[in-house]
Amino acid sequence: MGLLSGKVAIVTGGGTGLGRAIARRFVEEDARVVVCGRRVEKLQETVEAVGGPPENVLALPCDVTDQAQILGLVKTAAGKLGGIDVLVNNAGVMRFGELGKADEHTYELMMRTNVWAPWRFSVAVVPHMKQRGGGSIVTISSIAGLKAMSGAGLYCTSKAAVQVISQTLALEHAADHIRVNVICPALVEDTELAVPIVGEEGMEEFYGKLRPLHPLGRNGRPDDIADAALFFACEESRWITGTVLPVDGGRMLTSNRPKI
Ligand SMILES: NC(=O)c1ccc[n+]([C@@H]2O[C@H](COP(=O)([O-])OP(=O)(O)OC[C@H]3O[C@@H](n4cnc5c(N)ncnc54)[C@H](OP(=O)(O)O)[C@@H]3O)[C@@H](O)[C@H]2O)c1
């Protein structure tokens, strides 16, 4: 019997990167998983990558910046799978640029996707988790939410804000046995996150520049984050809530100062 046997999980942004790895890991542990995102073809790729019986993973398109779509997805997921036990707030976007040059559109995009959506999604699943006697919400933030980074101010702000929202939810729903925890990855390869910034063709160079910043000697892999998400989702973390956990190859131990 797997660690998530009998559990139903929603993974936002499940069509690529970390979300796909989390969905795969959860299904390996016998969860039934709903993956959502805007691009249906990516969700379908996840269904194929996860494998196993088709009833174990359900692809439901959803734009997480749209309240009606969030509510519709939660209702459909609970109706089709009989309840909701776990939510992984994973969908996110990243843009770079100095604060002095940032525009309103970029601000709105990052705050709506990285902060507003996890808040609204979490609130929407709470009644379903209460019906099951509890649940686990896992938010994928970033080390950018722990440390100001020149040129990434709005992204850092959004990731810091979502940590505090998650911790507040942890306090407000502890009595409902709903735990809320946050994972802060450093750079993880094999995702699309930096494509809008450096382009497909710039990804290898981007990864190469960041590799030396991680004391454990490599960038992250999506499975590194999926294992941490599994821990927070399952009963092994039953007495842990409101935690903000860097999963970062030691990067938070280092300073921003270049080696001299
Ligand atoms: N990769 C890293 O180094 C890293 C480090 C720290 C934190 N993170 C965080 O990890 C999370 C996952 O990112 P990733 O690295 O796996 O990058 P990714 O491959 O770009 O995944 C982001 C996912 O979010 C979905 N998404 C974006 N906007 C959405 C919207 N409006 N509605 C629904 N889905 C939306 C995307 O799907 P669609 O475009 O199809 O909607 C995509 O599947 C993000 O929150 C990111 O900030 C990543």
The ligand as a Gaussian input file, in Angstrom:
#p B3LYP/6-31G(d) Opt

LIG

0 1
 N       12.263000      25.381000     -11.969000
 C       12.819000      26.049000     -10.977000
 O       14.032000      26.269000     -10.948000
 C       11.976000      26.571000      -9.842000
 C       12.633000      27.083000      -8.729000
 C       11.888000      27.578000      -7.683000
 C       10.519000      27.551000      -7.739000
 N        9.886000      27.046000      -8.846000
 C        8.420000      27.064000      -8.871000
 O        7.954000      25.787000      -9.217000
 C        6.662000      25.882000      -9.796000
 C        6.596000      25.025000     -11.053000
 O        7.427000      25.595000     -12.035000
 P        8.327000      24.741000     -13.024000
 O        9.713000      25.018000     -12.660000
 O        7.867000      23.349000     -13.119000
 O        8.072000      25.551000     -14.387000
 P        7.112000      25.260000     -15.616000
 O        7.560000      24.044000     -16.324000
 O        7.061000      26.544000     -16.370000
 O        5.717000      24.974000     -14.935000
 C        4.787000      25.976000     -14.611000
 C        3.406000      25.394000     -14.850000
 O        2.433000      26.355000     -14.437000
 C        1.386000      26.347000     -15.358000
 N        0.744000      27.648000     -15.359000
 C        1.311000      28.870000     -15.511000
 N        0.361000      29.816000     -15.518000
 C       -0.826000      29.180000     -15.369000
 C       -2.176000      29.606000     -15.331000
 N       -2.510000      30.893000     -15.457000
 N       -3.143000      28.674000     -15.172000
 C       -2.809000      27.360000     -15.057000
 N       -1.563000      26.892000     -15.081000
 C       -0.579000      27.805000     -15.252000
 C        2.028000      26.034000     -16.704000
 O        1.104000      25.362000     -17.568000
 P        0.316000      26.107000     -18.757000
 O        1.250000      27.104000     -19.356000
 O       -0.080000      24.999000     -19.677000
 O       -0.875000      26.748000     -18.102000
 C        3.144000      25.077000     -16.303000
 O        2.734000      23.741000     -16.415000
 C        6.430000      27.376000     -10.044000
 O        5.595000      27.894000      -9.035000
 C        7.819000      27.979000      -9.917000
 O        7.801000      29.333000      -9.513000
 C       10.586000      26.545000      -9.884000

